[in-house]
């Protein structure tokens, strides 16, 4: 029998690890945090995300215990630094909803009342920079991100800096919002969600290899078959046509008047030209770097969980 660095759990096996963790989310909470396509239910939260929140709470408690032990050894207390969770996966796979559900659940544990969520979209280069570099059709690829700024951001978080800021990205105008920022002020947990959180790359000349993932305490990858993700992307594009795209200020307003067939064809073209190559070349190869993999089925529900052995 071949060996694996992961323990594999069916959904039923994983659900049993919830133990007596109480379900604190309601249908109203899910309506507020679910995405356009994800069909997440309270049952999904109960069977998948409650056990995961319990596991993460145990990890956080262990790290907090190490902090207290180190403070005792040093004879003085240092600033407590946040527990960093990296969450990656493809466009349209449901990363954002997963991150929001985890934030809601983790904030309900008594030892982690302050949980912040940051997306790496804020570290995309502004449109003017992407246009100048000929990268607008490579948006989401590793070279479209200000990796230096992203690494500096997570480095400052783990250094215990009292106030760390992140740029703000607007999906409506498809660009960084000038002068806007998100302030992170010493929370208990920070979830960093994005396409590129587990990616590596070549070292800069004269500098050691340093990646965003070097600073994470725990990492999660949301996984699914490529053809399923493509279908979810097309479905989301069609729904956006009647919502965000209908806003005249939207970057994608030109797609608002497309017929169903035209919208589907456009979404498949964008997927084939941009999102699928990025997934296959840059995102999917990072899956096995994650501490935990959530494997989704065609109906968007998690079917299997893989947990890396310690």
C-alpha positions as CSV (number, residue, x, y, z in Angstrom):
1,X,0.0,0.0,0.0
2,X,1.4,3.4,-1.0
3,X,2.1,5.9,1.8
4,X,0.7,9.4,1.8
5,X,1.6,12.5,3.8
6,X,-2.2,13.0,4.3
7,X,-4.9,11.3,6.4
8,X,-8.1,11.0,4.3
9,X,-11.5,11.4,5.7
10,X,-14.9,10.8,4.1
11,X,-17.5,13.4,4.9
12,X,-19.1,11.1,7.5
13,X,-15.8,10.4,9.1
14,X,-14.9,14.0,9.3
15,X,-18.3,15.1,10.6
16,X,-17.9,12.7,13.6
17,X,-14.9,14.8,14.7
18,X,-17.2,17.7,15.4
19,X,-17.6,16.1,18.9
20,X,-19.9,18.4,20.9
21,X,-19.0,21.7,19.2
22,X,-22.3,23.7,19.1
23,X,-23.7,25.0,15.9
24,X,-23.9,28.8,16.3
25,X,-24.7,29.9,12.8
26,X,-28.2,30.4,11.5
27,X,-29.8,30.4,8.0
28,X,-29.8,34.2,8.2
29,X,-26.0,34.2,8.9
30,X,-25.5,32.0,5.8
31,X,-27.7,34.2,3.6
32,X,-25.3,37.1,4.6
33,X,-22.0,35.3,3.9
34,X,-22.6,32.8,1.0
35,X,-21.6,33.6,-2.5
36,X,-23.6,33.7,-5.7
37,X,-23.1,30.0,-6.7
38,X,-22.2,28.1,-3.5
39,X,-25.0,26.1,-2.2
40,X,-23.7,25.9,1.4
41,X,-26.2,24.8,4.0
42,X,-26.3,24.6,7.7
43,X,-25.8,20.8,7.3
44,X,-22.6,21.6,5.4
45,X,-21.5,23.9,8.2
46,X,-22.3,21.3,10.8
47,X,-20.6,18.4,9.0
48,X,-17.5,20.1,7.5
49,X,-16.8,23.5,8.9
50,X,-17.6,22.9,12.6
51,X,-15.0,20.1,12.8
52,X,-12.5,22.3,11.0
53,X,-13.2,25.2,13.4
54,X,-12.6,22.8,16.3
55,X,-9.3,21.6,14.8
56,X,-8.2,25.2,14.2
57,X,-9.2,26.2,17.7
58,X,-7.0,23.4,19.1
59,X,-4.1,24.6,16.9
60,X,-4.6,28.2,18.1
61,X,-4.7,27.1,21.8
62,X,-1.5,25.1,21.3
63,X,0.3,28.1,19.8
64,X,-1.0,30.3,22.6
65,X,0.4,27.8,25.1
66,X,3.8,28.0,23.3
67,X,3.6,31.8,23.6
68,X,3.0,31.6,27.4
69,X,5.8,29.0,27.7
70,X,8.2,31.3,25.8
71,X,7.2,34.3,27.9
72,X,8.0,32.3,31.0
73,X,11.4,31.3,29.6
74,X,12.3,34.8,28.7
75,X,11.0,36.3,31.9
76,X,8.9,38.9,30.2
77,X,6.0,39.0,27.8
78,X,6.3,39.8,24.1
79,X,3.4,41.1,22.0
80,X,1.2,38.2,21.1
81,X,1.1,37.7,17.3
82,X,-2.0,36.6,15.4
83,X,-2.5,33.0,14.2
84,X,-2.3,33.2,10.4
85,X,-4.4,30.9,8.2
86,X,-3.8,30.8,4.4
87,X,-6.7,29.7,2.2
88,X,-6.1,29.1,-1.5
89,X,-7.8,27.5,-4.5
90,X,-9.1,28.4,-8.0
91,X,-11.4,31.2,-9.1
92,X,-15.0,30.2,-8.5
93,X,-14.2,27.2,-6.3
94,X,-15.8,28.9,-3.2
95,X,-12.7,30.2,-1.3
96,X,-14.4,33.4,-0.3
97,X,-17.5,31.7,1.2
98,X,-15.2,29.2,3.0
99,X,-13.2,32.0,4.5
100,X,-16.3,33.9,5.6
101,X,-17.8,30.8,7.3
102,X,-14.6,30.1,9.1
103,X,-14.3,33.6,10.3
104,X,-17.8,33.5,11.7
105,X,-17.2,30.2,13.4
106,X,-13.7,31.0,14.8
107,X,-14.9,34.3,16.2
108,X,-17.4,32.4,18.3
109,X,-14.7,30.5,20.2
110,X,-14.0,32.1,23.6
111,X,-10.2,32.3,23.1
112,X,-10.3,33.9,19.6
113,X,-13.0,36.6,19.6
114,X,-11.2,38.8,17.1
115,X,-10.8,37.3,13.6
116,X,-10.0,39.3,10.5
117,X,-10.2,38.3,6.9
118,X,-8.0,39.7,4.2
119,X,-8.0,38.8,0.5
120,X,-4.9,39.0,-1.7
121,X,-6.9,40.9,-4.4
122,X,-5.8,44.0,-2.5
123,X,-2.2,43.3,-3.5
124,X,-2.9,43.1,-7.3
125,X,-1.1,45.9,-9.1
126,X,-3.4,48.8,-10.1
127,X,-4.8,48.7,-13.6
128,X,-2.5,51.4,-14.8
129,X,0.5,49.3,-13.8
130,X,-0.9,46.1,-15.4
131,X,-1.7,48.0,-18.6
132,X,1.8,49.5,-18.7
133,X,3.3,46.0,-18.3
134,X,0.9,44.3,-20.7
135,X,-0.5,42.2,-18.0
136,X,-4.3,42.9,-18.0
137,X,-4.9,39.5,-19.6
138,X,-2.7,37.9,-17.0
139,X,-4.6,39.3,-14.0
140,X,-4.5,36.7,-11.2
141,X,-1.3,35.2,-12.5
142,X,1.7,35.5,-10.1
143,X,3.3,38.3,-12.0
144,X,0.1,40.5,-11.5
145,X,0.6,40.8,-7.8
146,X,2.8,43.1,-5.8
147,X,4.5,40.2,-4.0
148,X,6.9,42.4,-2.1
149,X,4.0,44.3,-0.5
150,X,2.1,41.1,0.3
151,X,5.1,39.5,1.9
152,X,5.8,42.7,3.9
153,X,2.1,42.7,5.1
154,X,2.2,39.1,6.5
155,X,5.7,39.7,7.9
156,X,4.5,42.7,9.8
157,X,1.5,40.7,11.1
158,X,3.8,37.9,12.4
159,X,6.2,40.5,13.9
160,X,3.4,41.7,16.1
161,X,3.1,45.2,14.6
162,X,0.2,47.0,16.3
163,X,-1.4,48.3,13.1
164,X,-0.9,46.7,9.7
165,X,-2.8,48.0,6.6
166,X,-3.9,46.3,3.4
167,X,-5.0,48.0,0.1
168,X,-8.6,47.6,-1.0
169,X,-9.7,46.0,-4.2
170,X,-13.0,46.8,-5.9
171,X,-14.5,44.0,-8.0
172,X,-17.0,46.5,-9.3
173,X,-14.4,48.7,-11.0
174,X,-11.9,45.9,-11.3
175,X,-9.1,47.9,-9.7
176,X,-7.4,49.0,-6.5
177,X,-9.3,51.8,-4.7
178,X,-6.9,54.8,-4.4
179,X,-6.3,55.8,-0.8
180,X,-8.5,53.1,0.7
181,X,-7.1,50.6,3.2
182,X,-8.1,47.9,5.6
183,X,-6.5,48.2,9.1
184,X,-5.6,45.1,11.0
185,X,-4.9,45.8,14.7
186,X,-3.6,42.8,16.6
187,X,-6.5,40.3,16.2
188,X,-6.3,36.7,17.4
189,X,-6.6,35.2,14.0
190,X,-6.1,36.5,10.4
191,X,-7.4,34.5,7.4
192,X,-5.6,35.4,4.2
193,X,-7.6,34.2,1.2
194,X,-6.5,34.2,-2.4
195,X,-5.3,32.4,-5.5
196,X,-1.6,32.8,-4.7
197,X,-1.3,32.2,-1.0
198,X,0.5,28.9,-1.4
199,X,2.6,29.8,-4.5
200,X,6.4,30.0,-4.5
201,X,8.7,31.6,-7.0
202,X,12.3,32.4,-7.9
203,X,14.4,34.2,-5.3
204,X,15.1,37.9,-5.9
205,X,18.7,38.7,-6.8
206,X,20.8,38.9,-3.6
207,X,17.9,38.0,-1.3
208,X,16.8,34.8,0.4
209,X,13.8,32.9,-0.9
210,X,10.8,34.2,1.2
211,X,7.2,33.4,0.4
212,X,3.9,34.4,1.9
213,X,3.3,30.8,3.0
214,X,6.4,30.9,5.2
215,X,4.4,33.0,7.7
216,X,1.3,30.9,7.9
217,X,0.5,28.7,10.9
218,X,-2.1,26.7,9.0
219,X,-3.0,26.4,5.3
220,X,-6.1,25.2,3.5
221,X,-6.7,24.4,-0.2
222,X,-10.3,24.2,-1.6
223,X,-10.2,21.6,-4.4
224,X,-12.6,20.3,-7.1
225,X,-12.4,18.8,-10.6
226,X,-11.5,21.4,-13.2
227,X,-14.6,20.8,-15.3
228,X,-16.8,21.4,-12.2
229,X,-15.1,24.7,-11.4
230,X,-15.5,25.8,-15.0
231,X,-19.2,25.1,-14.7
232,X,-19.4,27.1,-11.5
233,X,-17.5,30.0,-13.2
234,X,-19.9,30.1,-16.1
235,X,-22.9,29.9,-13.7
236,X,-21.5,32.8,-11.6
237,X,-20.8,34.9,-14.7
238,X,-24.4,34.5,-15.9
239,X,-25.7,35.6,-12.4
240,X,-23.3,38.5,-12.3
241,X,-24.7,39.7,-15.6
242,X,-28.0,40.5,-13.9
243,X,-26.4,41.9,-10.7
244,X,-23.0,43.6,-10.5
245,X,-22.6,43.8,-14.3
246,X,-25.8,45.8,-14.5
247,X,-24.2,48.7,-12.6
248,X,-23.1,51.3,-15.2
249,X,-19.9,51.9,-13.1
250,X,-19.0,48.2,-13.4
251,X,-15.9,47.4,-15.4
252,X,-17.9,44.5,-16.9
253,X,-21.0,46.5,-17.7
254,X,-20.5,45.7,-21.4
255,X,-21.6,42.2,-20.6
256,X,-24.9,43.1,-18.9
257,X,-26.9,42.9,-22.2
258,X,-25.6,39.5,-23.4
259,X,-28.1,36.7,-24.0
260,X,-27.7,33.5,-22.0
261,X,-25.9,31.8,-24.9
262,X,-23.6,34.8,-25.4
263,X,-22.9,35.1,-21.7
264,X,-22.0,31.4,-21.5
265,X,-19.8,31.6,-24.5
266,X,-18.0,34.7,-23.2
267,X,-17.5,33.0,-19.7
268,X,-16.1,29.9,-21.3
269,X,-13.7,31.9,-23.4
270,X,-12.4,33.9,-20.4
271,X,-12.1,30.7,-18.5
272,X,-10.1,29.0,-21.3
273,X,-7.8,31.9,-22.0
274,X,-7.1,33.1,-18.4
275,X,-8.5,31.2,-15.4
276,X,-7.9,27.6,-16.5
277,X,-4.2,28.1,-17.6
278,X,-3.6,30.0,-14.2
279,X,-5.2,27.1,-12.3
280,X,-3.3,24.4,-14.1
281,X,0.1,26.2,-14.2
282,X,0.2,28.1,-10.9
283,X,-2.7,27.2,-8.5
284,X,-3.3,23.5,-8.6
285,X,0.5,22.6,-8.2
286,X,0.3,24.3,-4.8
287,X,-2.4,22.0,-3.5
288,X,0.0,19.5,-1.9
289,X,1.6,22.3,0.1
290,X,-1.6,22.8,2.1
291,X,-2.0,21.4,5.6
292,X,-5.7,20.6,4.8
293,X,-7.5,20.0,1.5
294,X,-11.3,20.3,1.2
295,X,-12.4,18.3,-1.8
296,X,-15.7,19.3,-3.4
297,X,-18.1,17.3,-5.6
298,X,-20.1,18.4,-8.5
299,X,-22.8,19.8,-6.3
300,X,-20.3,22.2,-4.5
301,X,-20.5,20.1,-1.3
302,X,-17.3,18.9,0.4
303,X,-17.0,15.1,-0.1
304,X,-13.5,14.4,1.3
305,X,-11.1,16.1,3.7
306,X,-7.3,15.5,3.6
307,X,-5.3,16.4,6.7
308,X,-1.5,16.5,6.5
309,X,0.2,14.2,9.1
310,X,2.3,16.0,11.7
